[in-house]
Amino acid sequence: MSTSEAQIITASHARVAALDVRRTLPTRTRRSIGAWCFADHLGPVSLAPGESADVAPHPHIGLQTVTWLFDGAFLHRDSLGSEQLIRPGQLNLMSAGNGVVHAEEDPGQPDGRLHGIQLWVAQPEQTRWGPSAFEHLADVPQCELNAGVATVLLGSLENTASPARRDSDLMGAELQLRAGTSLLRADPRYEYGVIAITGATDVAGVTLTPGSMAYLAPGREALALATSETSTVMLIGGVPLETPLVMWWNFVARTREEIVDAYRAWASRDERFARVASRFAPIAVDPPAWLARES
């Protein structure tokens, strides 16, 4: 594939708690974009009375969770003692390091509306064995585009930089586009992904609608996005990973042995994964298939 061409990736469908999500990373054809290794687009939905979007306590290792909402609200709780309500335009960034536990709870929105995306960033060797951390940005920097506005979650875009922690060389932004074309400066070292959230957007000769993502290989110095309507996309990019990831359930690692160690720590509830002040019981999970076969 040449640097001028875009590869269309069609999302798979997954179930997270009571929510149907469209997953564009990882897929069979694309496992990561830079250090971005997971993308779940949830909603838009309007939960009926009695329905819940609660995600009970569960563990993570070796990754950062990037939670971004377009509508609704979530209440984040974690084993660090954090308790943070997140609303649209605000950023929750949790760094798992050697191990963290968190829950995402429905705060009881009267209208039940929910629309958002959760992204994971694989942590590099320097931080993936380190301590966990959490930060919340109530004000995320924005910049004007030719035909729209960019909100910069991580890294930088068009000379606008996010103050959020960044463990590797990457960027991520929400682009709210108006009718017209926006031309963005690109880093030729980066590979990019453009995830359609609402509307239809043209990029590198393809048209994106919700449920699809365009993958762009390294080598480009500019990126043009065009639309004839109001649309929203997420732009993610970064330097390609040199070492393949091993992902299972909520764990991001480099070897199966690391995954097994984390699974056993979670199953035995040892001190690696502290408790969360949640009304929900921790999620139980069966062992990895390869471990079950060996036992």
C-alpha positions, 0 to 999 in steps of 0.5 A, a space after each residue: 500500500 502506498 503512502 497516498 492510499 488509505 486502507 478501510 477497516 470495518 469495525 467488528 461488533 462487541 458487547 461491553 456490559 449492556 452496550 453494543 460497541 464498534 471496535 476498530 482496533 484491534 482487528 485481524 488486519 490492523 493490530 495497532 496504530 502507533 501505540 494505540 491498540 484499542 478503540 471502542 466506539 459506543 453509542 449513541 444510545 438512549 438507555 431505557 429505564 432499568 437499563 445500565 451502562 455500568 462496567 464492574 471493577 476489572 484490571 488492566 496492565 501495560 496500557 493507558 485508557 483514554 476515555 472521551 465522551 460526546 454525550 452523557 456521563 460516566 463515573 470513574 472509580 479506581 484502586 488509586 482512590 480516584 472518583 471522577 465524573 466525566 462529561 463531554 469535552 473532558 478527558 479521563 486518562 488512566 495509566 495502568 503500569 504494573 496493575 490497576 483496577 477500575 470501574 465505569 459506573 452509570 451516574 444515572 442520567 435522566 435521559 439515559 443518553 450515552 455516546 463516547 469512545 474508549 481508546 487504549 495506548 500500549 505503554 512502553 518498556 519504561 513505564 509499563 512496569 511502573 506505578 499506576 496513575 490517573 488524571 482528569 482534564 476538565 479543559 482540553 486544548 482546541 485549535 481552529 481548522 480550515 473547516 472545523 475545530 480540533 480538540 487535542 487529547 494527547 500529543 500535539 496537532 497544528 501547534 496545539 499541545 495537550 498537557 496530558 501525560 504521554 508515554 510514547 511518540 503519538 497524538 490523538 484528537 477529536 475533529 469536529 468538521 463543517 462542510 469544506 476541507 481541512 488540511 492538517 500538517 502530518 508527521 511523516 514518521 507517524 501512521 494514522 487512523 481516522 475513526 468516523 464518529 458521526 456523518 460522512 468524511 472523505 480522506 485519502 480517496 475513501 469515504 468514512 461513515 460510523 463503523 469504519 476507520 481509515 488507516 494511513 501508512 507513514 510517509 505523508 506530510 499533510 492530511 486532508 479531510 473533506 465533508 459536505 455536512 457536519 461530521 466528527 472523527 477521531 484522529 489517532 497517530 504515532 510512530 509504529 511499534 517495533 515490538 508486537 503486542 500480546 493482548 488478552 482480555 484487559 491486559 497488554 503485554 509482550 509475552 504470554 507469560 506476562 499475561 498468565 502472571 496477571 491473570 493469576 494475580 487477578 484470579 487470586 485477588 493478590 496485592 497486585 490488584 487493589 480493591 475499588 470502592 464500587 457497589 459492584 463485584 469484581 468481574 470474574 474471567 476464565 483463564 486464557 485458552 492456551 492456559 486452559 489447554 495446558 492444565 
